[in-house]
Amino acid sequence: MVGCKCYPSLAVQLCLIIILCIDSAASRIRYEITAGNIGGAFAVKNETGAIYVASPLDYETRKFVSTHLLS
């Protein structure tokens, strides 16, 4: 499990973290958000694992977002 704290002032498209998975068979790994992420606050670049802010964060309406990533 990886976590990070985000502030409402973060710009849309700002990369928060890059998740890197290594496959011993050297297969191409793809990433996708599979659960959580209510309101589409975050997105992932499916080829790089870069998780970024996808829409403006509104701390007044949602104080916590949990997102599950599958690789």
PDB file of N, CA, C and O in Angstrom:
ATOM      1  N   MET A   1       0.838  -1.170   0.000  1.00  0.00           N
ATOM      2  CA  MET A   1       0.000   0.000   0.000  1.00  0.00           C
ATOM      3  C   MET A   1       0.884   1.234   0.000  1.00  0.00           C
ATOM      4  O   MET A   1       1.866   1.319   0.738  1.00  0.00           O
ATOM      5  N   VAL A   2       0.525   2.164  -0.823  1.00  0.00           N
ATOM      6  CA  VAL A   2       1.240   3.438  -0.923  1.00  0.00           C
ATOM      7  C   VAL A   2       0.231   4.547  -0.675  1.00  0.00           C
ATOM      8  O   VAL A   2      -0.909   4.459  -1.132  1.00  0.00           O
ATOM      9  N   GLY A   3       0.624   5.562   0.026  1.00  0.00           N
ATOM     10  CA  GLY A   3      -0.279   6.675   0.280  1.00  0.00           C
ATOM     11  C   GLY A   3       0.416   8.000   0.076  1.00  0.00           C
ATOM     12  O   GLY A   3       1.641   8.091   0.156  1.00  0.00           O
ATOM     13  N   CYS A   4      -0.358   9.009  -0.184  1.00  0.00           N
ATOM     14  CA  CYS A   4       0.194  10.352  -0.260  1.00  0.00           C
ATOM     15  C   CYS A   4      -0.884  11.345   0.140  1.00  0.00           C
ATOM     16  O   CYS A   4      -2.072  11.090  -0.057  1.00  0.00           O
ATOM     17  N   LYS A   5      -0.483  12.453   0.689  1.00  0.00           N
ATOM     18  CA  LYS A   5      -1.409  13.508   1.096  1.00  0.00           C
ATOM     19  C   LYS A   5      -1.397  14.566   0.011  1.00  0.00           C
ATOM     20  O   LYS A   5      -0.340  15.033  -0.413  1.00  0.00           O
ATOM     21  N   CYS A   6      -2.584  14.932  -0.429  1.00  0.00           N
ATOM     22  CA  CYS A   6      -2.718  15.932  -1.486  1.00  0.00           C
ATOM     23  C   CYS A   6      -3.428  17.153  -0.939  1.00  0.00           C
ATOM     24  O   CYS A   6      -4.326  17.037  -0.105  1.00  0.00           O
ATOM     25  N   TYR A   7      -3.039  18.287  -1.393  1.00  0.00           N
ATOM     26  CA  TYR A   7      -3.642  19.537  -0.968  1.00  0.00           C
ATOM     27  C   TYR A   7      -4.567  20.063  -2.053  1.00  0.00           C
ATOM     28  O   TYR A   7      -4.308  19.845  -3.237  1.00  0.00           O
ATOM     29  N   PRO A   8      -5.649  20.758  -1.675  1.00  0.00           N
ATOM     30  CA  PRO A   8      -6.620  21.241  -2.667  1.00  0.00           C
ATOM     31  C   PRO A   8      -6.024  22.154  -3.731  1.00  0.00           C
ATOM     32  O   PRO A   8      -6.594  22.294  -4.813  1.00  0.00           O
ATOM     33  N   SER A   9      -4.899  22.767  -3.440  1.00  0.00           N
ATOM     34  CA  SER A   9      -4.301  23.697  -4.402  1.00  0.00           C
ATOM     35  C   SER A   9      -3.486  23.009  -5.494  1.00  0.00           C
ATOM     36  O   SER A   9      -2.923  23.689  -6.351  1.00  0.00           O
ATOM     37  N   LEU A  10      -3.407  21.677  -5.485  1.00  0.00           N
ATOM     38  CA  LEU A  10      -2.628  20.976  -6.510  1.00  0.00           C
ATOM     39  C   LEU A  10      -3.245  21.176  -7.885  1.00  0.00           C
ATOM     40  O   LEU A  10      -4.463  21.101  -8.048  1.00  0.00           O
ATOM     41  N   ALA A  11      -2.412  21.424  -8.851  1.00  0.00           N
ATOM     42  CA  ALA A  11      -2.870  21.671 -10.217  1.00  0.00           C
ATOM     43  C   ALA A  11      -3.322  20.378 -10.895  1.00  0.00           C
ATOM     44  O   ALA A  11      -2.741  19.314 -10.682  1.00  0.00           O
ATOM     45  N   VAL A  12      -4.364  20.488 -11.711  1.00  0.00           N
ATOM     46  CA  VAL A  12      -4.798  19.366 -12.538  1.00  0.00           C
ATOM     47  C   VAL A  12      -3.645  19.002 -13.468  1.00  0.00           C
ATOM     48  O   VAL A  12      -2.953  19.886 -13.973  1.00  0.00           O
ATOM     49  N   GLN A  13      -3.438  17.715 -13.695  1.00  0.00           N
ATOM     50  CA  GLN A  13      -2.368  17.140 -14.510  1.00  0.00           C
ATOM     51  C   GLN A  13      -1.038  17.011 -13.754  1.00  0.00           C
ATOM     52  O   GLN A  13      -0.064  16.517 -14.321  1.00  0.00           O
ATOM     53  N   LEU A  14      -0.980  17.439 -12.502  1.00  0.00           N
ATOM     54  CA  LEU A  14       0.239  17.309 -11.714  1.00  0.00           C
ATOM     55  C   LEU A  14       0.461  15.843 -11.367  1.00  0.00           C
ATOM     56  O   LEU A  14      -0.432  15.196 -10.819  1.00  0.00           O
ATOM     57  N   CYS A  15       1.629  15.315 -11.676  1.00  0.00           N
ATOM     58  CA  CYS A  15       1.976  13.932 -11.352  1.00  0.00           C
ATOM     59  C   CYS A  15       2.304  13.847  -9.866  1.00  0.00           C
ATOM     60  O   CYS A  15       3.135  14.602  -9.360  1.00  0.00           O
ATOM     61  N   LEU A  16       1.642  12.918  -9.172  1.00  0.00           N
ATOM     62  CA  LEU A  16       1.842  12.751  -7.738  1.00  0.00           C
ATOM     63  C   LEU A  16       2.876  11.689  -7.417  1.00  0.00           C
ATOM     64  O   LEU A  16       3.709  11.868  -6.529  1.00  0.00           O
ATOM     65  N   ILE A  17       2.820  10.584  -8.142  1.00  0.00           N
ATOM     66  CA  ILE A  17       3.688   9.447  -7.856  1.00  0.00           C
ATOM     67  C   ILE A  17       3.753   8.562  -9.098  1.00  0.00           C
ATOM     68  O   ILE A  17       2.814   8.527  -9.892  1.00  0.00           O
ATOM     69  N   ILE A  18       4.854   7.857  -9.258  1.00  0.00           N
ATOM     70  CA  ILE A  18       4.969   6.884 -10.345  1.00  0.00           C
ATOM     71  C   ILE A  18       5.151   5.513  -9.724  1.00  0.00           C
ATOM     72  O   ILE A  18       6.080   5.290  -8.948  1.00  0.00           O
ATOM     73  N   ILE A  19       4.261   4.598 -10.067  1.00  0.00           N
ATOM     74  CA  ILE A  19       4.320   3.228  -9.587  1.00  0.00           C
ATOM     75  C   ILE A  19       5.063   2.403 -10.637  1.00  0.00           C
ATOM     76  O   ILE A  19       4.710   2.427 -11.816  1.00  0.00           O
ATOM     77  N   LEU A  20       6.068   1.693 -10.214  1.00  0.00           N
ATOM     78  CA  LEU A  20       6.868   0.893 -11.144  1.00  0.00           C
ATOM     79  C   LEU A  20       6.792  -0.570 -10.746  1.00  0.00           C
ATOM     80  O   LEU A  20       7.187  -0.941  -9.641  1.00  0.00           O
ATOM     81  N   CYS A  21       6.291  -1.390 -11.637  1.00  0.00           N
ATOM     82  CA  CYS A  21       6.260  -2.841 -11.443  1.00  0.00           C
ATOM     83  C   CYS A  21       7.224  -3.472 -12.435  1.00  0.00           C
ATOM     84  O   CYS A  21       7.327  -3.032 -13.580  1.00  0.00           O
ATOM     85  N   ILE A  22       7.917  -4.487 -11.997  1.00  0.00           N
ATOM     86  CA  ILE A  22       8.880  -5.172 -12.868  1.00  0.00           C
ATOM     87  C   ILE A  22       8.434  -6.614 -13.050  1.00  0.00           C
ATOM     88  O   ILE A  22       8.190  -7.331 -12.079  1.00  0.00           O
ATOM     89  N   ASP A  23       8.333  -7.020 -14.288  1.00  0.00           N
ATOM     90  CA  ASP A  23       7.922  -8.374 -14.634  1.00  0.00           C
ATOM     91  C   ASP A  23       9.162  -9.156 -15.040  1.00  0.00           C
ATOM     92  O   ASP A  23       9.895  -8.741 -15.938  1.00  0.00           O
ATOM     93  N   SER A  24       9.399 -10.285 -14.382  1.00  0.00           N
ATOM     94  CA  SER A  24      10.601 -11.075 -14.681  1.00  0.00           C
ATOM     95  C   SER A  24      10.587 -11.648 -16.096  1.00  0.00           C
ATOM     96  O   SER A  24      11.639 -12.006 -16.625  1.00  0.00           O
ATOM     97  N   ALA A  25       9.422 -11.740 -16.708  1.00  0.00           N
ATOM     98  CA  ALA A  25       9.324 -12.253 -18.079  1.00  0.00           C
ATOM     99  C   ALA A  25       9.450 -11.138 -19.108  1.00  0.00           C
ATOM    100  O   ALA A  25       9.319 -11.379 -20.308  1.00  0.00           O
ATOM    101  N   ALA A  26       9.701  -9.931 -18.649  1.00  0.00           N
ATOM    102  CA  ALA A  26       9.876  -8.763 -19.517  1.00  0.00           C
ATOM    103  C   ALA A  26       8.639  -8.460 -20.351  1.00  0.00           C
ATOM    104  O   ALA A  26       8.739  -7.928 -21.456  1.00  0.00           O
ATOM    105  N   SER A  27       7.476  -8.800 -19.815  1.00  0.00           N
ATOM    106  CA  SER A  27       6.222  -8.483 -20.499  1.00  0.00           C
ATOM    107  C   SER A  27       5.879  -7.013 -20.291  1.00  0.00           C
ATOM    108  O   SER A  27       6.325  -6.393 -19.325  1.00  0.00           O
ATOM    109  N   ARG A  28       5.100  -6.471 -21.186  1.00  0.00           N
ATOM    110  CA  ARG A  28       4.649  -5.087 -21.046  1.00  0.00           C
ATOM    111  C   ARG A  28       3.603  -5.033 -19.927  1.00  0.00           C
ATOM    112  O   ARG A  28       2.640  -5.800 -19.934  1.00  0.00           O
ATOM    113  N   ILE A  29       3.794  -4.142 -18.987  1.00  0.00           N
ATOM    114  CA  ILE A  29       2.873  -3.979 -17.863  1.00  0.00           C
ATOM    115  C   ILE A  29       1.999  -2.768 -18.124  1.00  0.00           C
ATOM    116  O   ILE A  29       2.489  -1.711 -18.523  1.00  0.00           O
ATOM    117  N   ARG A  30       0.702  -2.925 -17.897  1.00  0.00           N
ATOM    118  CA  ARG A  30      -0.263  -1.842 -18.052  1.00  0.00           C
ATOM    119  C   ARG A  30      -0.887  -1.582 -16.685  1.00  0.00           C
ATOM    120  O   ARG A  30      -1.005  -2.494 -15.866  1.00  0.00           O
ATOM    121  N   TYR A  31      -1.275  -0.361 -16.450  1.00  0.00           N
ATOM    122  CA  TYR A  31      -1.840   0.044 -15.175  1.00  0.00           C
ATOM    123  C   TYR A  31      -3.246   0.586 -15.385  1.00  0.00           C
ATOM    124  O   TYR A  31      -3.527   1.218 -16.403  1.00  0.00           O
ATOM    125  N   GLU A  32      -4.137   0.335 -14.410  1.00  0.00           N
ATOM    126  CA  GLU A  32      -5.468   0.919 -14.472  1.00  0.00           C
ATOM    127  C   GLU A  32      -6.025   1.075 -13.068  1.00  0.00           C
ATOM    128  O   GLU A  32      -5.719   0.287 -12.173  1.00  0.00           O
ATOM    129  N   ILE A  33      -6.846   2.098 -12.886  1.00  0.00           N
ATOM    130  CA  ILE A  33      -7.548   2.295 -11.625  1.00  0.00           C
ATOM    131  C   ILE A  33      -8.768   1.398 -11.663  1.00  0.00           C
ATOM    132  O   ILE A  33      -9.583   1.480 -12.582  1.00  0.00           O
ATOM    133  N   THR A  34      -8.891   0.530 -10.649  1.00  0.00           N
ATOM    134  CA  THR A  34      -9.960  -0.467 -10.660  1.00  0.00           C
ATOM    135  C   THR A  34     -11.044  -0.228  -9.622  1.00  0.00           C
ATOM    136  O   THR A  34     -12.121  -0.816  -9.721  1.00  0.00           O
ATOM    137  N   ALA A  35     -10.791   0.611  -8.638  1.00  0.00           N
ATOM    138  CA  ALA A  35     -11.799   0.847  -7.597  1.00  0.00           C
ATOM    139  C   ALA A  35     -11.504   2.165  -6.903  1.00  0.00           C
ATOM    140  O   ALA A  35     -10.411   2.721  -7.011  1.00  0.00           O
ATOM    141  N   GLY A  36     -12.506   2.644  -6.191  1.00  0.00           N
ATOM    142  CA  GLY A  36     -12.336   3.897  -5.463  1.00  0.00           C
ATOM    143  C   GLY A  36     -12.355   5.073  -6.419  1.00  0.00           C
ATOM    144  O   GLY A  36     -13.080   5.068  -7.414  1.00  0.00           O
ATOM    145  N   ASN A  37     -11.561   6.071  -6.115  1.00  0.00           N
ATOM    146  CA  ASN A  37     -11.418   7.243  -6.974  1.00  0.00           C
ATOM    147  C   ASN A  37     -12.751   7.920  -7.257  1.00  0.00           C
ATOM    148  O   ASN A  37     -13.024   8.320  -8.388  1.00  0.00           O
ATOM    149  N   ILE A  38     -13.571   8.047  -6.232  1.00  0.00           N
ATOM    150  CA  ILE A  38     -14.881   8.687  -6.373  1.00  0.00           C
ATOM    151  C   ILE A  38     -14.708  10.104  -6.907  1.00  0.00           C
ATOM    152  O   ILE A  38     -13.886  10.872  -6.408  1.00  0.00           O
ATOM    153  N   GLY A  39     -15.475  10.433  -7.906  1.00  0.00           N
ATOM    154  CA  GLY A  39     -15.411  11.754  -8.502  1.00  0.00           C
ATOM    155  C   GLY A  39     -14.303  11.911  -9.528  1.00  0.00           C
ATOM    156  O   GLY A  39     -14.116  12.998 -10.073  1.00  0.00           O
ATOM    157  N   GLY A  40     -13.563  10.835  -9.800  1.00  0.00           N
ATOM    158  CA  GLY A  40     -12.497  10.903 -10.803  1.00  0.00           C
ATOM    159  C   GLY A  40     -11.392  11.879 -10.452  1.00  0.00           C
ATOM    160  O   GLY A  40     -10.842  12.544 -11.330  1.00  0.00           O
ATOM    161  N   ALA A  41     -11.065  11.967  -9.168  1.00  0.00           N
ATOM    162  CA  ALA A  41     -10.045  12.913  -8.718  1.00  0.00           C
ATOM    163  C   ALA A  41      -8.674  12.617  -9.305  1.00  0.00           C
ATOM    164  O   ALA A  41      -7.893  13.534  -9.560  1.00  0.00           O
ATOM    165  N   PHE A  42      -8.376  11.332  -9.523  1.00  0.00           N
ATOM    166  CA  PHE A  42      -7.059  10.931 -10.008  1.00  0.00           C
ATOM    167  C   PHE A  42      -7.180  10.073 -11.253  1.00  0.00           C
ATOM    168  O   PHE A  42      -8.239   9.507 -11.524  1.00  0.00           O
ATOM    169  N   ALA A  43      -6.102   9.977 -12.005  1.00  0.00           N
ATOM    170  CA  ALA A  43      -6.030   9.114 -13.179  1.00  0.00           C
ATOM    171  C   ALA A  43      -4.624   8.534 -13.235  1.00  0.00           C
ATOM    172  O   ALA A  43      -3.713   9.011 -12.558  1.00  0.00           O
ATOM    173  N   VAL A  44      -4.464   7.503 -14.050  1.00  0.00           N
ATOM    174  CA  VAL A  44      -3.149   6.869 -14.207  1.00  0.00           C
ATOM    175  C   VAL A  44      -2.828   6.767 -15.693  1.00  0.00           C
ATOM    176  O   VAL A  44      -3.693   6.437 -16.504  1.00  0.00           O
ATOM    177  N   LYS A  45      -1.604   7.046 -16.032  1.00  0.00           N
ATOM    178  CA  LYS A  45      -1.141   6.821 -17.406  1.00  0.00           C
ATOM    179  C   LYS A  45      -0.873   5.322 -17.500  1.00  0.00           C
ATOM    180  O   LYS A  45       0.020   4.800 -16.832  1.00  0.00           O
ATOM    181  N   ASN A  46      -1.651   4.635 -18.334  1.00  0.00           N
ATOM    182  CA  ASN A  46      -1.638   3.170 -18.311  1.00  0.00           C
ATOM    183  C   ASN A  46      -0.320   2.532 -18.730  1.00  0.00           C
ATOM    184  O   ASN A  46      -0.106   1.359 -18.425  1.00  0.00           O
ATOM    185  N   GLU A  47       0.553   3.227 -19.397  1.00  0.00           N
ATOM    186  CA  GLU A  47       1.829   2.629 -19.802  1.00  0.00           C
ATOM    187  C   GLU A  47       2.981   2.965 -18.867  1.00  0.00           C
ATOM    188  O   GLU A  47       3.993   2.264 -18.858  1.00  0.00           O
ATOM    189  N   THR A  48       2.842   4.041 -18.069  1.00  0.00           N
ATOM    190  CA  THR A  48       3.963   4.458 -17.221  1.00  0.00           C
ATOM    191  C   THR A  48       3.713   4.278 -15.732  1.00  0.00           C
ATOM    192  O   THR A  48       4.663   4.251 -14.949  1.00  0.00           O
ATOM    193  N   GLY A  49       2.448   4.153 -15.324  1.00  0.00           N
ATOM    194  CA  GLY A  49       2.121   4.044 -13.911  1.00  0.00           C
ATOM    195  C   GLY A  49       2.101   5.382 -13.193  1.00  0.00           C
ATOM    196  O   GLY A  49       2.010   5.417 -11.966  1.00  0.00           O
ATOM    197  N   ALA A  50       2.184   6.478 -13.925  1.00  0.00           N
ATOM    198  CA  ALA A  50       2.152   7.810 -13.324  1.00  0.00           C
ATOM    199  C   ALA A  50       0.728   8.142 -12.889  1.00  0.00           C
ATOM    200  O   ALA A  50      -0.186   8.178 -13.713  1.00  0.00           O
ATOM    201  N   ILE A  51       0.544   8.385 -11.595  1.00  0.00           N
ATOM    202  CA  ILE A  51      -0.752   8.769 -11.061  1.00  0.00           C
ATOM    203  C   ILE A  51      -0.764  10.281 -10.943  1.00  0.00           C
ATOM    204  O   ILE A  51       0.153  10.877 -10.379  1.00  0.00           O
ATOM    205  N   TYR A  52      -1.815  10.900 -11.481  1.00  0.00           N
ATOM    206  CA  TYR A  52      -1.862  12.360 -11.509  1.00  0.00           C
ATOM    207  C   TYR A  52      -3.242  12.876 -11.136  1.00  0.00           C
ATOM    208  O   TYR A  52      -4.220  12.129 -11.152  1.00  0.00           O
ATOM    209  N   VAL A  53      -3.314  14.150 -10.803  1.00  0.00           N
ATOM    210  CA  VAL A  53      -4.569  14.817 -10.474  1.00  0.00           C
ATOM    211  C   VAL A  53      -5.359  14.982 -11.772  1.00  0.00           C
ATOM    212  O   VAL A  53      -4.877  15.591 -12.727  1.00  0.00           O
ATOM    213  N   ALA A  54      -6.582  14.431 -11.798  1.00  0.00           N
ATOM    214  CA  ALA A  54      -7.385  14.473 -13.020  1.00  0.00           C
ATOM    215  C   ALA A  54      -8.463  15.551 -12.990  1.00  0.00           C
ATOM    216  O   ALA A  54      -8.923  16.001 -14.039  1.00  0.00           O
ATOM    217  N   SER A  55      -8.860  15.958 -11.808  1.00  0.00           N
ATOM    218  CA  SER A  55      -9.867  17.013 -11.684  1.00  0.00           C
ATOM    219  C   SER A  55      -9.570  17.816 -10.419  1.00  0.00           C
ATOM    220  O   SER A  55      -8.897  17.324  -9.513  1.00  0.00           O
ATOM    221  N   PRO A  56     -10.069  19.048 -10.355  1.00  0.00           N
ATOM    222  CA  PRO A  56      -9.776  19.876  -9.183  1.00  0.00           C
ATOM    223  C   PRO A  56     -10.187  19.179  -7.883  1.00  0.00           C
ATOM    224  O   PRO A  56     -11.260  18.579  -7.809  1.00  0.00           O
ATOM    225  N   LEU A  57      -9.340  19.260  -6.873  1.00  0.00           N
ATOM    226  CA  LEU A  57      -9.617  18.645  -5.580  1.00  0.00           C
ATOM    227  C   LEU A  57     -10.399  19.632  -4.723  1.00  0.00           C
ATOM    228  O   LEU A  57     -10.020  20.796  -4.598  1.00  0.00           O
ATOM    229  N   ASP A  58     -11.483  19.159  -4.141  1.00  0.00           N
ATOM    230  CA  ASP A  58     -12.336  20.013  -3.320  1.00  0.00           C
ATOM    231  C   ASP A  58     -12.405  19.426  -1.911  1.00  0.00           C
ATOM    232  O   ASP A  58     -13.192  18.518  -1.647  1.00  0.00           O
ATOM    233  N   TYR A  59     -11.589  19.944  -1.027  1.00  0.00           N
ATOM    234  CA  TYR A  59     -11.491  19.438   0.331  1.00  0.00           C
ATOM    235  C   TYR A  59     -12.785  19.650   1.117  1.00  0.00           C
ATOM    236  O   TYR A  59     -13.043  18.928   2.081  1.00  0.00           O
ATOM    237  N   GLU A  60     -13.588  20.613   0.726  1.00  0.00           N
ATOM    238  CA  GLU A  60     -14.843  20.882   1.442  1.00  0.00           C
ATOM    239  C   GLU A  60     -15.868  19.769   1.224  1.00  0.00           C
ATOM    240  O   GLU A  60     -16.644  19.469   2.130  1.00  0.00           O
ATOM    241  N   THR A  61     -15.886  19.160   0.055  1.00  0.00           N
ATOM    242  CA  THR A  61     -16.865  18.108  -0.228  1.00  0.00           C
ATOM    243  C   THR A  61     -16.309  16.699  -0.026  1.00  0.00           C
ATOM    244  O   THR A  61     -17.078  15.774   0.237  1.00  0.00           O
ATOM    245  N   ARG A  62     -15.004  16.516  -0.143  1.00  0.00           N
ATOM    246  CA  ARG A  62     -14.407  15.184   0.026  1.00  0.00           C
ATOM    247  C   ARG A  62     -13.030  15.328   0.656  1.00  0.00           C
ATOM    248  O   ARG A  62     -12.118  15.897   0.057  1.00  0.00           O
ATOM    249  N   LYS A  63     -12.888  14.809   1.865  1.00  0.00           N
ATOM    250  CA  LYS A  63     -11.628  14.939   2.596  1.00  0.00           C
ATOM    251  C   LYS A  63     -10.673  13.773   2.343  1.00  0.00           C
ATOM    252  O   LYS A  63      -9.492  13.857   2.678  1.00  0.00           O
ATOM    253  N   PHE A  64     -11.180  12.680   1.752  1.00  0.00           N
ATOM    254  CA  PHE A  64     -10.361  11.487   1.555  1.00  0.00           C
ATOM    255  C   PHE A  64     -10.808  10.770   0.296  1.00  0.00           C
ATOM    256  O   PHE A  64     -12.007  10.619   0.060  1.00  0.00           O
ATOM    257  N   VAL A  65      -9.861  10.328  -0.514  1.00  0.00           N
ATOM    258  CA  VAL A  65     -10.148   9.515  -1.701  1.00  0.00           C
ATOM    259  C   VAL A  65      -9.219   8.312  -1.663  1.00  0.00           C
ATOM    260  O   VAL A  65      -8.007   8.461  -1.510  1.00  0.00           O
ATOM    261  N   SER A  66      -9.780   7.137  -1.801  1.00  0.00           N
ATOM    262  CA  SER A  66      -9.003   5.910  -1.852  1.00  0.00           C
ATOM    263  C   SER A  66      -9.066   5.372  -3.271  1.00  0.00           C
ATOM    264  O   SER A  66     -10.152   5.239  -3.835  1.00  0.00           O
ATOM    265  N   THR A  67      -7.940   5.068  -3.841  1.00  0.00           N
ATOM    266  CA  THR A  67      -7.867   4.595  -5.218  1.00  0.00           C
ATOM    267  C   THR A  67      -7.092   3.287  -5.272  1.00  0.00           C
ATOM    268  O   THR A  67      -6.035   3.163  -4.653  1.00  0.00           O
ATOM    269  N   HIS A  68      -7.607   2.320  -6.003  1.00  0.00           N
ATOM    270  CA  HIS A  68      -6.949   1.030  -6.166  1.00  0.00           C
ATOM    271  C   HIS A  68      -6.386   0.940  -7.582  1.00  0.00           C
ATOM    272  O   HIS A  68      -7.064   1.266  -8.557  1.00  0.00           O
ATOM    273  N   LEU A  69      -5.145   0.495  -7.676  1.00  0.00           N
ATOM    274  CA  LEU A  69      -4.448   0.408  -8.958  1.00  0.00           C
ATOM    275  C   LEU A  69      -4.116  -1.045  -9.242  1.00  0.00           C
ATOM    276  O   LEU A  69      -3.646  -1.762  -8.359  1.00  0.00           O
ATOM    277  N   LEU A  70      -4.356  -1.478 -10.463  1.00  0.00           N
ATOM    278  CA  LEU A  70      -4.035  -2.834 -10.899  1.00  0.00           C
ATOM    279  C   LEU A  70      -2.946  -2.760 -11.945  1.00  0.00           C
ATOM    280  O   LEU A  70      -3.008  -1.937 -12.858  1.00  0.00           O
ATOM    281  N   SER A  71      -1.947  -3.618 -11.816  1.00  0.00           N
ATOM    282  CA  SER A  71      -0.895  -3.674 -12.843  1.00  0.00           C
ATOM    283  C   SER A  71      -0.810  -5.063 -13.403  1.00  0.00           C
ATOM    284  O   SER A  71       0.012  -5.326 -14.281  1.00  0.00           O
TER     285      SER A  71
END
